Amino acid sequence: MLNMRRYFYSPRPVAAYSGLRSATDYFQMFFLEHEMELRDLKTMFKDREKKHYYGVVHPKFQRKRDYTPRYPLLHSRIFCRPPNAFLSAINLGYRPFSTLVHRVCEILSNPRVPLEQSSELRTLTRKLEPFHVSKIIEAHDNVDSALTFFYWISSRSSYKHNMSCYTSMVKRLVADKKFSPADRVMILMIKYCVVKVQIQMVLDFVNDMHHMGLNFSVASFDALLVQLGKFSMVSESKNAYKEFLSSGIAPNLKILNTMINILCKCGQVEEAEAVVAQIYQQYMSPDAFTYTSLIHGHCINGNMDKAFGIFNDMALKGIHRSSATYTTLINGLCNFGKLDEGLCLIDQMIQNGVEPTQRTYTVPVTKLFALGHTKQAISLVLSMREWGLQPNAHTYTALISGLAKSNQLEVAVGLYHKMLKDGVIPTLVTYNSLMNEFCESGRLESGHKLFLWTQNHNLVRTETYNTMLKGFCAVGNIDRSMILFDEMLKLGPAPNIVTYNTLIKGYAKRRNLDNAQRLMEMMKENMCKPDNCTYTELISGFCDTNRVGMAFELFKEMKMQGLEPNAVNYTAMVDGLCKDGRFDDALILFHEMQKIGLSSTIETYNALLNGFCKKGMLSEADKMLNEMVESGMLPNTITYTTLIEGLCKKGGIDRAFKIFHEMKKRNCSPNLYTYSNLIHGLCREGRAADAENLLEEVLKNRLYPDEVTYTSLIDGFISIDKLDHAFLVFQRMINAGCQPNYRTYSVLLKGLQKEFHEVVEKVATQNSSFDNDAPDTKDIITLDIFCNLLTRMSEIGCEPSVETYHTIIGYLCHQGRSSEADMLVELMKENGLNPNVATYCCLLRAYCKDLRMDSALSTLDLLNARDIKLPLTIYSEIICALCKDKKHEEAKLVFDSMLDKQWNGNEIVWTILIDGLLKNGELEMCSNLLRTMESRKVVFTKSAYSMLERERQIYINSESVAADI
């Protein structure tokens, strides 16, 4: 009986099976081993509609209406229930195991009744699952009869063997020295493998069988080599090939060609050529497949001259150059950036009488779209029809992806519908491509609907999850990403290095580097080794948040793990050290980079220049610029902009303009940031009119000023007492569709405040009874001034929007003025506008900061009533503030109600228990809420628990030290 609690809920080592290399292997193997048991659960559920999310019936389901996905329950709601509910569902009536196996063995022992004629056996077959069959094979006393049963039951449409059936059968046959039938079963076992972990298990199993006398035949080794090549298992292929040669059996041409192809696919052409030599040694001749593989290898290595050399040799030796040969070379040219030559080769191919295939067109079409040649790409697809070729799934996918990337997403969706109408079944790549484009274009919910459709039809793979995770992380919704990650850990597919790196990047983007680092720890425990990308995201993140010490520790750890830091890692460290004012360390690292043979990039020089300029070390910046030019590297737009920014901040506007003009002379086009720095520099010197003239140049150059540019100009006019003109610039900003930010409103409020105090002072000088002892409120922006801003906006036709109120309310909340923020909320509602979730989050943070917990709880109740899910960080702040206010029962209630929503258990531990309660000294509350999580069956990993224990111990030790002092 399948014990799901043992696999999903107990904190056990993930690589529990011997021979499994990683957590990914473990989860894949679990689902593959128990697929029939899980499928048996489908009778408990009503089958879902088999319709496409867009309302088009998928062709696969038009032909077979009763189709059930292979794993229909892997993503059903039953897996989201507490374990007891799940286990009670699983424990529904199975026929007693021993009785069923025993009865089948009795039937097989009766030689008078052939299997095909046994009506009882046909009836029992409906109840048999692979684990029953495996036991029958092991238990039955006659190996020949067991083998006959093994083949007979595999022909039944309702049944399919799993790995344990094959291994049991091979073991029985080998034990009886029946090596020939064992070899045939082994071929079936090899072909059964659908994931890498299975073929790895086959290798381990065959190694065990080898010690019992079973050796590969030519046929079985050929099947194995094909599967190893399919999963790009190059080192395993080499080892297996060496062992096969050592057995003394001569390989045939097919085996040799397969080995050559495996090596060439990963660019190991020299080793492939050594295998070609073995073809001649065996008195055979290379064929078209051999040469095509070698061409492919040279194309992968970018050695197009050698690829063409082999291509021409084929013609000289009279070997037919097939469409596969031409297509391989065409793809190589396109991937190497020689698209025109690739397209010419298509014409040459046709002239030579070789008919192209759909595969011939797919890569050129993809590359044409990537270069923005949309019309030419579509024209190339249309030309396929001249040869009677209809686009296949790969061609359609290239078209859909290309059109979507060309801002023609609706056309891409229409093409997808046409694909379905034409009966072309989309591949997983098609769905992933569409999903990615939905996410990239900001249509996240459409992407998620498509994701759910693929999930419900069991088409989802790790890459599909990664696409959706990337989409949520891109908009800063890391909580939702972590929920999907939780699904992967519980139900599969298993996360890979890309999954972890995507989430780490998402946390780094939100500047939550603690959780990013915890995720890396979790990744290591799950035997997924961090790569350069993992360390790059963390190092860059810590440097950006001025935690250079942590970044440097990771930089050293990276080297200790055998990973060579690349130019990006060094540049991030140099940039971080410069920002931290550690220029000597930055230069040491810069020179170390050069010593180990890493060429300094323009980005590295720009990082040093930026550091020098921000610290006002302009002479050092000049020296670095000269060194850069001497090394043969030309300054780019960022280089010039960095220098201009440094000069503008130091008041060197005239010299900044000299560099600006020099930049244009060298055909280095200024970007918006270049102009923004010059506008800011002019405004600092009171030359707002000149800055406004420069703004016109920006527009002429088809650049679009952003909030930074406009805010600098508004500030410039306010600083020379031209408030009305500043509001005209603000009006222009709104009309241009540029959203004002926190600083924009802050500058306008400063102007209004200045105007107000000038009026007050004027009245004071005219009124001798003015109270000179009144408190000085010159630096305080009163609520009246905020209201005045909203009025002035209305007067110039810029009615305050939800975003306007949100920004101003956020300004007040940031200053700890939550009561005045409440007044603005009421004013907002009076004007028919409702606060958005971001505004409520600002208010909740302010209430917690001011310990206005009644207001915080009433606001939370309001949002819960509207079914609005807040970020986990907000819940953490509320719970910590309640504890600080000695309202522990209310804190427990908030936490308990929070658990009603879907979360990632690890993230709750990290964000609320560790970063929230432990860091605020609430040790007892932390323990209480941990017990609540356990009682509510909230699942979190062993690594999260270890982190919690470690942090708890650190807190206890620090308290002990403090008490001793």
FENQUI-V194629 format. One record per residue. NEAR is the number of other ideal C-beta (glycine too) atoms within 10 Angstrom. Layout:
near:NEAR
near:NEAR
This chain:
near:10
near:19
near:10
near:18
near:13
near:10
near:17
near:15
near:15
near:9
near:13
near:10
near:10
near:22
near:17
near:12
near:13
near:7
near:14
near:21
near:12
near:17
near:21
near:25
near:22
near:20
near:23
near:21
near:22
near:21
near:17
near:18
near:17
near:18
near:17
near:18
near:17
near:18
near:18
near:17
near:17
near:15
near:8
near:12
near:13
near:5
near:12
near:12
near:8
near:18
near:13
near:18
near:15
near:13
near:7
near:14
near:13
near:17
near:16
near:14
near:15
near:13
near:9
near:9
near:8
near:7
near:14
near:13
near:18
near:13
near:17
near:18
near:19
near:20
near:20
near:18
near:8
near:14
near:15
near:13
near:14
near:12
near:14
near:10
near:11
near:18
near:16
near:10
near:15
near:18
near:10
near:10
near:5
near:15
near:13
near:9
near:13
near:10
near:9
near:18
near:21
near:13
near:15
near:25
near:19
near:11
near:14
near:22
near:11
near:11
near:8
near:5
near:13
near:11
near:16
near:8
near:9
near:16
near:8
near:12
near:21
near:12
near:9
near:16
near:18
near:9
near:12
near:20
near:19
near:22
near:19
near:21
near:26
near:21
near:20
near:23
near:24
near:14
near:15
near:21
near:9
near:15
near:16
near:12
near:16
near:22
near:21
near:14
near:22
near:24
near:14
near:15
near:22
near:14
near:7
near:12
near:5
near:8
near:16
near:16
near:20
near:20
near:20
near:16
near:26
near:24
near:20
near:22
near:27
near:25
near:18
near:21
near:26
near:21
near:12
near:15
near:10
near:17
near:16
near:8
near:19
near:23
near:20
near:16
near:24
near:29
near:17
near:18
near:25
near:23
near:12
near:18
near:22
near:13
near:16
near:19
near:24
near:22
near:20
near:20
near:22
near:21
near:18
near:12
near:19
near:21
near:12
near:12
near:19
near:14
near:7
near:13
near:11
near:22
near:16
near:21
near:17
near:15
near:15
near:22
near:26
near:19
near:20
near:28
near:27
near:16
near:21
near:28
near:17
near:13
near:17
near:12
near:19
near:16
near:9
near:18
near:22
near:16
near:13
near:20
near:22
near:9
near:15
near:21
near:13
near:8
near:11
near:7
near:14
near:10
near:22
near:15
near:15
near:15
near:22
near:20
near:23
near:25
near:26
near:29
near:22
near:26
near:25
near:26
near:16
near:15
near:17
near:18
near:25
near:9
near:17
near:23
near:14
near:13
near:22
near:19
near:9
near:15
near:18
near:10
near:9
near:13
near:6
near:15
near:11
near:20
near:14
near:15
near:17
near:24
near:22
near:26
near:26
near:27
near:27
near:26
near:28
near:24
near:25
near:18
near:16
near:13
near:16
near:18
near:7
near:16
near:24
near:18
near:13
near:20
near:22
near:11
near:13
near:20
near:11
near:7
near:10
near:6
near:17
near:10
near:19
near:17
near:15
near:17
near:23
near:24
near:25
near:25
near:25
near:28
near:20
near:27
near:24
near:24
near:16
near:17
near:12
near:16
near:20
near:10
near:17
near:22
near:18
near:13
near:22
near:18
near:9
near:13
near:20
near:16
near:8
near:10
near:6
near:18
near:13
near:19
near:17
near:18
near:16
near:27
near:25
near:23
near:20
near:24
near:27
near:20
near:22
near:24
near:22
near:16
near:11
near:12
near:17
near:17
near:9
near:15
near:24
near:17
near:12
near:17
near:21
near:10
near:14
near:19
near:10
near:9
near:13
near:7
near:17
near:12
near:23
near:18
near:17
near:19
near:23
near:26
near:26
near:26
near:25
near:27
near:22
near:26
near:23
near:24
near:19
near:16
near:12
near:16
near:19
near:10
near:16
near:22
near:18
near:13
near:17
near:25
near:13
near:13
near:23
near:19
near:10
near:11
near:11
near:19
near:12
near:22
near:15
near:15
near:17
near:21
near:24
near:24
near:24
near:24
near:24
near:21
near:24
near:25
near:25
near:17
near:14
near:12
near:15
near:18
near:10
near:19
near:22
near:19
near:14
near:24
near:24
near:14
near:18
near:21
near:21
near:17
near:22
near:15
near:18
near:26
near:16
near:17
near:17
near:21
near:26
near:24
near:26
near:27
near:26
near:21
near:24
near:23
near:23
near:17
near:13
near:13
near:16
near:25
near:19
near:20
near:26
near:27
near:16
near:20
near:23
near:19
near:20
near:19
near:22
near:16
near:19
near:21
near:21
near:24
near:25
near:18
near:16
near:17
near:26
near:26
near:25
near:25
near:29
near:27
near:21
near:25
near:26
near:23
near:16
near:16
near:12
near:21
near:20
near:17
near:23
near:24
near:19
near:22
near:27
near:23
near:14
near:24
near:22
near:15
near:16
near:20
near:16
near:21
near:12
near:23
near:15
near:15
near:17
near:24
near:26
near:22
near:25
near:28
near:28
near:20
near:26
near:26
near:26
near:17
near:15
near:11
near:16
near:23
near:11
near:18
near:26
near:20
near:13
near:22
near:22
near:10
near:14
near:21
near:12
near:7
near:12
near:7
near:16
near:10
near:23
near:15
near:14
near:17
near:23
near:24
near:28
near:26
near:28
near:28
near:24
near:30
near:25
near:26
near:18
near:18
near:13
near:16
near:18
near:9
near:17
near:24
near:16
near:13
near:20
near:22
near:10
near:13
near:22
near:13
near:7
near:9
near:6
near:17
near:10
near:20
near:16
near:15
near:17
near:26
near:25
near:24
near:26
near:26
near:27
near:22
near:26
near:24
near:23
near:16
near:15
near:12
near:17
near:18
near:9
near:17
near:22
near:13
near:12
near:21
near:19
near:10
near:13
near:20
near:13
near:8
near:11
near:6
near:16
near:10
near:22
near:15
near:15
near:19
near:24
near:24
near:26
near:27
near:27
near:28
near:22
near:23
near:24
near:24
near:17
near:14
near:12
near:17
near:22
near:10
near:15
near:23
near:17
near:13
near:18
near:21
near:8
near:12
near:21
near:12
near:7
near:9
near:6
near:18
near:10
near:20
near:14
near:16
near:18
near:25
near:22
near:26
near:26
near:27
near:28
near:21
near:24
near:24
near:25
near:18
near:15
near:12
near:17
near:25
near:14
near:16
near:25
near:19
near:12
near:19
near:20
near:9
near:12
near:19
near:11
near:8
near:12
near:6
near:18
near:11
near:21
near:16
near:15
near:18
near:24
near:24
near:28
near:26
near:28
near:28
near:23
near:27
near:24
near:23
near:18
near:14
near:13
near:16
near:18
near:12
near:18
near:23
near:22
near:15
near:22
near:25
near:15
near:16
near:22
near:18
near:10
near:12
near:7
near:18
near:13
near:23
near:15
near:15
near:16
near:21
near:21
near:17
near:23
near:24
near:18
near:16
near:25
near:22
near:19
near:14
near:16
near:17
near:15
near:11
near:9
near:14
near:12
near:10
near:10
near:15
near:9
near:8
near:9
near:6
near:5
near:12
near:8
near:5
near:4
near:9
near:7
near:6
near:12
near:11
near:7
near:11
near:20
near:13
near:15
near:10
near:18
near:23
near:13
near:17
near:21
near:19
near:11
near:17
near:21
near:12
near:10
near:13
near:9
near:18
near:12
near:18
near:14
near:14
near:15
near:20
near:23
near:22
near:22
near:23
near:27
near:20
near:20
near:23
near:22
near:14
near:13
near:12
near:20
near:22
near:13
near:18
near:25
near:18
near:15
near:22
near:20
near:9
near:16
near:21
near:12
near:8
near:12
near:6
near:19
near:10
near:19
near:13
near:15
near:14
near:24
near:21
near:21
near:21
near:23
near:25
near:20
near:24
near:25
near:23
near:15
near:16
near:14
near:20
near:20
near:12
near:18
near:27
near:18
near:11
near:21
near:22
near:11
near:11
near:16
near:16
near:8
near:9
near:7
near:12
near:16
near:20
near:16
near:22
near:19
near:20
near:24
near:23
near:21
near:27
near:28
near:21
near:23
near:25
near:21
near:15
near:16
near:10
near:18
near:15
near:9
near:18
near:24
near:17
near:14
near:18
near:24
near:13
near:13
near:22
near:18
near:9
near:14
near:12
near:21
near:27
near:20
near:23
near:25
near:25
near:25
near:27
near:22
near:26
near:27
near:23
near:19
near:25
near:25
near:18
near:14
near:17
near:15
near:22
near:14
near:11
near:22
near:23
near:14
near:15
near:24
near:20
near:9
near:14
near:18
near:11
near:10
near:13
near:14
near:16
near:18
near:24
near:19
near:14
near:19
near:24
near:14
near:14
near:22
near:19
near:10
near:11
near:18
near:17
near:10
near:11
near:19
near:11
near:10
near:11
near:12
near:9
near:9
near:8
near:7
near:6
near:4
